[in-house]
Amino acid sequence: MWSVLKPSDKNLRVWQVGMLVVFLGLWQLASRDQQLAFFLGEPVKVAGRVWSWFMPFGFGPSLLFPDGLPGNADIYLHLGTTLLETVLAFGIGTVLGLACGLWLALAPMASAIMDPYIKAANSMPRVILAPIFAMWFGLGIWSKVALAVTLVFFIVFFNVYQGVKEVSPVVLANARMLGANQRQLLRTVYLPSATSWVFSSLHTSVGLAFVGAVVGEYLGSARGVGYLILQAEGTFDVNTVFAGIVVLTAFALVLDGIVGRIERKLMKWQPRTGETEKL
Amino acid sequence: MTDPAENHASNYALELLDISCTFRSPGDAGPGYTAVGETTLCIRAGEFVSVVGPTGCGKSTLLNIGAGLLPPTSGTVKVFGQPLAGINTRAGYMFQTEALMPWRSAIDNVMVGLQYRGVSDAEARAQAQAWLERVGLSGFGDRYPHQLSGGMRKRTALAQVLALDPDIILMDEPFSALDIQTRQLMENEVLDLWAAKKKAVLFITHDLDEAIAMSDRVVVLSAGPATVPMGEFVIDLPRPRNVAEVRTQPRFIELHAQIWDVLRDEVLKGYAQQLRKV
């Protein structure tokens, strides 16, 4: 009996799902107590909230949902806003980080002059810029985009900077011997070399773009998932807060998956661990 | 030789005249490390010259100066009679370590030099494919360097250099990382390609057998610092040669003994210096 149940490569999924089921079961059990439920929420109600957000049809009163389960399908505007902010911030931050990283890595004097300011800007807790961005850009999406850009920018910037600095000197000398001029060096050596570093940073930065967008919304907005969470918190509706967290987590995973997919496509020249030499 | 042009300076493909090269680490006020001191080395067009010497004697420094990657501290470099400024555009350089771009497939690596020169992509690809065929890699063009074996990577690098049809080929211990069989195979291939095109070759190696088997002339460098040429030997073995077979010829053994006589002391000196550094 134990030899079948013992965790192994074969029943890995079963164990992973089992963990979740046990966790949710315990949570549901704990929430039978009304006082605890006020603070912890109830998994069933969280699921019901997610259903109402996404699905256009509901159910009448049932055993699990005595008050019925409405299908409002009213999250799309908010989710779309948050995702738009995330994608915009991610795109703008990455392009800016790439451009500045390349520029400063290839211009040692400019880099030497800017060095203390870059260090200062990086060590500053940048979330506190949110009120300033709200003043500059208003409560629409651009103040959130600006906040998330500051988070994404530095991650990409430092990785590109490092990537260009660590270009193999032999590959560089070889390209020069083959007759590359400065522009060609940038296009065929520095940029591809930096790209591999950028991709390793994109997984972090897509998560941070999301953080920036949601935190921005949370601090003042009229729509977005962060706004929904803030509203729910105002009415002590802990189930909706948890539902918001679940939705955000799911979409962060989706964005990360998309980045991973693009990475696999663009970085197929990189040897992956576990890949045998195919000869 | 009786050719009157023989005496003309431009008959030399590459001339390193009274070259010296001193490295100074930044912030260090000391005299610095003189890698190469007062060296003159001339290579005729179409001549295959090997430079041998103990490890760390400045062989690669000499080659980098010839390539224009490193300006000499003093002395002049001339390429076909013209003083060299910047990168030596008439030279191809085959590096000791991996120099292929890992993000480009083999064929893209071979064609990159042609692209730099403004050759159209289709034309460059066709030429690159022809070169891959010539080095025996016709079916491997779409592989990335990490998917190729060490010998295949060296062949790709060779094709990359030769695709530009340089008049001077600089090689820095190109086969030192290969196993002995692959190495001899590659050496023979290089000799065949060289015999067909007759380019000037400056070949750096620490392997005396390789130097004698391949070259017209072997130059022995002294142990560093401030390395200088210790002796020059004309290799009068008949061509075409097979590097594996030529080693058994009595003349090869005779030359080997002569050169090794000069080289041995330098190798021991170089070894002693390395020990002292540690």
Interface residues (C-beta under 8 A of the other chain):
Chain A: S168 V170 V171 A173 N174 A175 R176 M177 L178 G179 A180 N181 Q184 T188 V189 P192 S193 T195 S196 K268 W269 Q270 P271 E277 K278 L279
Chain B: A67 L69 I87 N88 T89 A91 G92 Y93 F95 T97 E98 A99 L100 M101 P102 W103 R104 S105 V112 G113 Q115 Y116 R117 Y144 P145 H146 Q147 L148 S149 Q160 L164
